[in-house]
Amino acid sequence: METLDEAIQNARARYLSANPASMAAHKDAERYLPGGNTRAVLHYEPFPLTMIAGQGAELVDLDGHRYVDFVGEFSAGLFGHSNETIKLAIHDALDKGIVLGAPNSYERELAGILCERFPTIQQIRFCNSGTEANILALSTARAVTGRRKLLVFNGAYHGSVLKFPTGNSTFNVPFDFLIAEYNDIEGTAEVIRQARDELAAVLVEPVLGAGGNIPGDKQFLEMLKCSTREVGALLIFDEVKTGRLGPRGVQGLVDIQPDMTTLGKFIGGGLPLGAFGGKAEIMARFNPKLQGFLSHAGTFNNNVCSMAAGCAAVGQVFTPERAAEFLRRSEAYRSSLNEMLSRKMVPMCCSGLGSLMTVHFSKQPIQKPVEKSAVSRSLNTLLHVELLLHGVLICSRGDLYLSLPMTDEQLSKAYVALEEFVDRHEPLIARVL
Ligand code: PLP
């Protein structure tokens, strides 16, 4: 009987012989990029595929294979690879001047679109990434409250120097972090009570993304709202990914009003963009007409291409109605995957909310992040390679991100590939898990 390691080796052997051009490109990249890589999450063994083109929800790699793209640029690729409205907006902006170096019309328009869309964001400021947005929101909380401590959660990812897979990391920004368990109401309330007047803010993803797309319980998020209010700390929702869930992000779905919100990924229509905003009295601290204002700089904060793409993407394409419809369609798809997995009685499930989802190998329902065992990591590896070989591109850690141009046929291609994976490997999964 084939072992898990043998199954992985077998799949990798097929992968190697199918992708000689990507392998050569990877070897070449290794000369100047450490490990051939400039973005950790995109690395997988034996080498990642090099993509050369995208159209709609499809990608083409260097060896000429076509894939349905469920990586979806980790949710920033909401609009797919060739949305005409967004392309037109970018071309138009380019024609009018690439670097204006002054306030431009797009930033005014985009600020209005986002503040109208997310009512808790009364005023907003732009930056270039979700990482930056979160660092700036945390720094704002420290400046506004005059306090130092910041509460985050195990399993959270708020950016390249704000990651807490299991506790803090030496690569993180040197802020004074407290770390609690996601969805643990009692434990977290106690940490907040203990920190009291030293606590500047709680930063939380309303769906824990990189930690396995685990939705925050409404009661948990409500507790955060009450507890932060009690101790005078700010509640910051990181909606960099989840802002695309429904017309007003998860805060709209659960009807909870954070003091500040951070945004990124999809709001730039595929170009780099981050934003942070919130209550007018907090954001007023950035007003340069006031004495002692917080001087937030950034050469590309209002760069015309991202601004123009964002206006088209959020203003014209991803309207509140479209967002609501996309949430319904995606949630129905996720349910269909879960129904298939439970019908086959395989210890797998697809956690998440709407278009953000993760396939887990687990006998238990996934309610909080758990450190993956070596076996479930290996099963994820096997799933990833097998789906690639079926022309379905998912994230190597098991995430799937749907995009607007995905057709029913493309969704069904992933459904069938997952079903075939289960049919082929169910005895192995049952044996090792
Ligand atoms: N916050 C969340 C929830 C994210 O998932 C990410 C990126 O994956 C970030 C922040 C950081 O965004 P960026 O990669 O644009 O810096």
Boltz pocket constraint, residues with backbone or C-beta under 6 A from the ligand:
constraints:
  - pocket:
      binder: B
      contacts: [[A, 74], [A, 128], [A, 129], [A, 130], [A, 131], [A, 132], [A, 134], [A, 157], [A, 158], [A, 159], [A, 160], [A, 205], [A, 207], [A, 209], [A, 210], [A, 238], [A, 240], [A, 241], [A, 264], [A, 265], [A, 273], [A, 274]]
      max_distance: 6.0
